[in-house]
Amino acid sequence: MKTIARELAWDLYQIKELNPIYKTDYIPPSIKKRCVTGPMDKITLLVGLEDSLFLLENPSQLINPFTPDTTSMQDSTGLLDSLSAQYAYHKVKTGETLKSIALKYSVSIDQIMEWNALQTSNVYVGQRLTLKQINTIKQAPIQPVPVVKPKKYYTVKAGDTLSRIATKNNLTLAQLKKLNPGVGNMIRVGDRIRVK
């Protein structure tokens, strides 16, 4: 209870008062799961920090991030090779969001919310999150897909010049000529000029 009080900034006397089932300020291990009763805001924090609190009380159970019983390797890109599900604990730092943490560990926001029983995507500085990596092969960085702009053409009408066509289509004369290599200054009615 002292660890809970310290980590959640929750008055120890109030924890004891709301949980008379425990005769001391120690919550003993038991086969049957037991709950801690308290205000919703404190219980929400408690659920989010459950694994971290366990490790504070049982430091011998501490494992290195993403290295349980299998070998894993982290390279300079931060990507992981792994053979099975592996766990890490991440402490939220100033400026981090659930999205930035998800990107860092190559997981989705929904996965982090599920693994930590989060009701919202809001996180706070100092919060410890359980993360699971399930990669069987090294993930390659996502390559951006080049955006192919559709081509657009203009049919030359009587009285048109390259300068007028460029102006009508918000282009400079140089841009228009670049889109139409081989087109000289002479254009004829009915010619198709690329404008995009």
C-alpha positions as CSV (number, residue, x, y, z in Angstrom):
1,M,0.0,0.0,0.0
2,K,2.9,2.3,0.7
3,T,4.1,1.8,-2.9
4,I,0.6,2.5,-4.2
5,A,0.4,5.6,-2.0
6,R,3.8,6.9,-3.2
7,E,3.4,6.2,-6.9
8,L,-0.2,7.5,-7.2
9,A,0.0,10.4,-4.7
10,W,-2.8,8.8,-2.8
11,D,-3.1,9.1,1.0
12,L,-2.1,5.8,2.7
13,Y,-4.7,6.4,5.5
14,Q,-7.5,6.7,2.8
15,I,-6.3,3.5,1.1
16,K,-6.5,1.6,4.4
17,E,-9.9,3.1,5.2
18,L,-11.4,2.1,1.9
19,N,-9.9,-1.4,2.0
20,P,-10.7,-2.8,5.5
21,I,-10.2,-6.4,4.2
22,Y,-6.5,-5.9,4.6
23,K,-5.5,-5.8,8.3
24,T,-2.1,-4.2,7.6
25,D,-0.8,-1.9,4.9
26,Y,0.6,-5.0,3.1
27,I,-1.5,-6.7,0.3
28,P,-0.6,-10.4,0.5
29,P,-0.4,-12.6,-2.6
30,S,-3.4,-14.9,-2.9
31,I,-4.7,-17.5,-5.3
32,K,-8.1,-15.7,-5.5
33,K,-7.7,-12.3,-7.0
34,R,-8.5,-9.4,-4.7
35,C,-9.3,-5.8,-5.6
36,V,-8.3,-2.5,-4.2
37,T,-11.2,-0.1,-3.7
38,G,-10.9,3.6,-4.2
39,P,-11.9,6.7,-6.2
40,M,-12.3,6.2,-9.9
41,D,-9.3,8.5,-10.8
42,K,-7.0,6.6,-8.5
43,I,-8.2,3.1,-9.6
44,T,-7.7,4.1,-13.2
45,L,-4.1,5.1,-12.5
46,L,-3.6,1.9,-10.4
47,V,-4.8,-0.3,-13.3
48,G,-2.4,1.5,-15.7
49,L,0.5,1.1,-13.4
50,E,-0.2,-2.5,-12.2
51,D,2.8,-4.1,-13.9
52,S,5.1,-1.3,-12.9
53,L,4.0,-1.5,-9.2
54,F,4.6,-5.2,-9.2
55,L,8.1,-4.7,-10.5
56,L,8.8,-2.1,-7.9
57,E,7.9,-4.6,-5.2
58,N,9.6,-7.5,-6.9
59,P,12.7,-6.2,-8.6
60,S,14.0,-9.7,-9.1
61,Q,11.3,-10.2,-11.7
62,L,12.6,-7.3,-13.7
63,I,13.4,-8.2,-17.3
64,N,15.3,-6.3,-20.0
65,P,13.1,-4.7,-22.6
66,F,12.2,-7.2,-25.4
67,T,14.5,-9.9,-24.0
68,P,12.6,-12.5,-22.1
69,D,13.7,-16.0,-22.9
70,T,14.7,-15.5,-26.5
71,T,17.5,-13.6,-28.1
72,S,16.7,-10.4,-29.7
73,M,18.7,-7.7,-31.3
74,Q,18.0,-4.0,-31.7
75,D,19.9,-2.2,-34.5
76,S,20.5,1.5,-35.0
77,T,17.2,1.9,-36.7
78,G,15.4,0.8,-33.6
79,L,13.8,-2.2,-35.4
80,L,13.8,-5.6,-33.7
81,D,14.4,-9.1,-34.7
82,S,12.4,-11.5,-32.5
83,L,11.3,-15.0,-32.3
84,S,8.2,-14.7,-30.0
85,A,6.1,-12.2,-28.1
86,Q,8.4,-10.0,-26.0
87,Y,7.5,-7.3,-23.5
88,A,9.0,-4.0,-22.5
89,Y,8.0,-1.3,-20.1
90,H,8.1,2.3,-21.2
91,K,8.0,5.3,-18.9
92,V,6.2,8.2,-20.6
93,K,8.5,11.3,-21.0
94,T,7.6,14.9,-21.4
95,G,6.3,15.6,-24.9
96,E,5.5,12.0,-25.7
97,T,2.0,10.9,-26.9
98,L,0.6,7.5,-27.4
99,K,1.1,8.0,-31.1
100,S,4.9,8.8,-30.8
101,I,5.3,5.8,-28.4
102,A,3.5,3.5,-30.8
103,L,5.7,4.6,-33.7
104,K,8.8,4.1,-31.6
105,Y,7.9,0.5,-30.9
106,S,6.3,-0.3,-34.3
107,V,2.9,-1.1,-32.7
108,S,-0.5,0.5,-33.0
109,I,-2.2,2.9,-30.6
110,D,-5.0,0.4,-30.2
111,Q,-2.6,-2.3,-29.2
112,I,-1.0,-0.1,-26.5
113,M,-4.5,0.8,-25.2
114,E,-5.5,-2.9,-25.1
115,W,-2.3,-4.1,-23.4
116,N,-2.6,-1.4,-20.7
117,A,-6.4,-1.4,-20.3
118,L,-6.5,2.3,-21.3
119,Q,-9.9,3.9,-21.8
120,T,-8.5,7.0,-23.7
121,S,-5.4,7.7,-25.6
122,N,-4.2,10.3,-23.1
123,V,-1.0,9.5,-21.2
124,Y,0.8,11.4,-18.5
125,V,4.5,12.0,-17.7
126,G,5.8,9.1,-15.6
127,Q,3.2,6.6,-16.6
128,R,4.6,3.2,-17.2
129,L,3.2,1.3,-20.2
130,T,3.5,-2.4,-21.0
131,L,4.4,-3.0,-24.6
132,K,4.5,-6.2,-26.6
133,Q,6.5,-6.8,-29.7
134,I,5.3,-9.7,-32.0
135,N,7.7,-9.7,-35.0
136,T,8.9,-12.9,-36.6
137,I,11.0,-11.0,-39.1
138,K,12.7,-7.7,-39.2
139,Q,10.3,-4.9,-40.2
140,A,11.6,-2.8,-43.0
141,P,11.0,1.0,-42.8
142,I,7.8,2.0,-44.6
143,Q,8.7,3.5,-47.9
144,P,6.5,6.4,-48.9
145,V,4.4,5.7,-52.0
146,P,5.1,8.3,-54.6
147,V,2.1,10.4,-55.5
148,V,1.4,10.2,-59.2
149,K,-0.4,13.3,-60.3
150,P,-2.9,12.7,-63.1
151,K,-2.1,14.3,-66.4
152,K,-4.3,17.0,-67.7
153,Y,-4.5,18.4,-71.2
154,Y,-5.8,21.6,-72.8
155,T,-7.0,21.7,-76.4
156,V,-5.8,24.8,-78.2
157,K,-8.5,27.1,-79.4
158,A,-8.5,30.0,-81.9
159,G,-6.5,33.0,-80.5
160,D,-4.6,30.9,-77.9
161,T,-0.9,31.4,-77.3
162,L,1.4,29.5,-75.0
163,S,1.5,32.4,-72.6
164,R,-2.3,32.6,-72.4
165,I,-2.6,28.9,-71.9
166,A,0.0,29.0,-69.1
167,T,-1.8,31.9,-67.4
168,K,-5.2,30.2,-67.6
169,N,-3.7,27.1,-65.9
170,N,-1.7,29.0,-63.2
171,L,1.6,28.1,-64.8
172,T,4.6,30.0,-65.9
173,L,5.6,29.8,-69.6
174,A,8.8,27.8,-68.5
175,Q,6.6,25.3,-66.6
176,L,4.3,24.8,-69.5
177,K,7.3,24.3,-71.9
178,K,8.8,21.8,-69.4
179,L,5.5,19.8,-69.4
180,N,5.6,19.8,-73.2
181,P,9.1,19.2,-74.5
182,G,9.4,19.5,-78.2
183,V,6.5,22.0,-78.5
184,G,7.9,25.2,-80.1
185,N,6.3,28.6,-80.0
186,M,4.0,27.7,-82.9
187,I,0.8,26.0,-81.9
188,R,-2.3,25.2,-83.9
189,V,-6.0,25.0,-83.1
190,G,-6.8,21.5,-82.0
191,D,-3.3,20.8,-80.5
192,R,-3.3,19.1,-77.1
193,I,-1.1,20.8,-74.6
194,R,-0.3,19.2,-71.3
195,V,-1.0,21.6,-68.4
196,K,-0.6,19.2,-65.4
